[in-house]
Amino acid sequence: MPNYDYQCKECGQTFEVFQKMSDPKLEDCPQEKCSGKIRRLLGTGAGLIFKGSGFYQTDYRSESYKKGQSKEGSSKSKTDSGKGTSKEV
C-alpha cells in the first residue's frame, strides 16, 4: 500500500496518508480548526519491482552470479593497477 501526500488549500498543511490504491481520495483537511479542501500531491513514488517474464533478466541476478562478477572485477582492478607503475632504469 502506498503513502499519499496531501496538502490543504486553505491552511497549507502537508501530511502523508497510508492508503490502498482503491481507497477514495481524501477531501477535507484533518485539522480541527480548518475546514479547507485538500488535494493529493504528485510524489516521486516508491521503487516498484516488476518480476516475471517480459522484464530484463539482469535486474534480478542470482547471488552466485553477483559473487562471480565481484571476483572478476577485483581481479581486473589488481591487473589494471599494476600497469604503468613500473619504471625502466
ABEGO torsion letter per residue (X at the ends): XBBBBBBBAAAGBBBBBBBBAABBBBABBABAABABBBBBBBBAEBBBBBBEBGBBAAABBBAAAAAAAAAAAAAAAAAAAABGABBBX
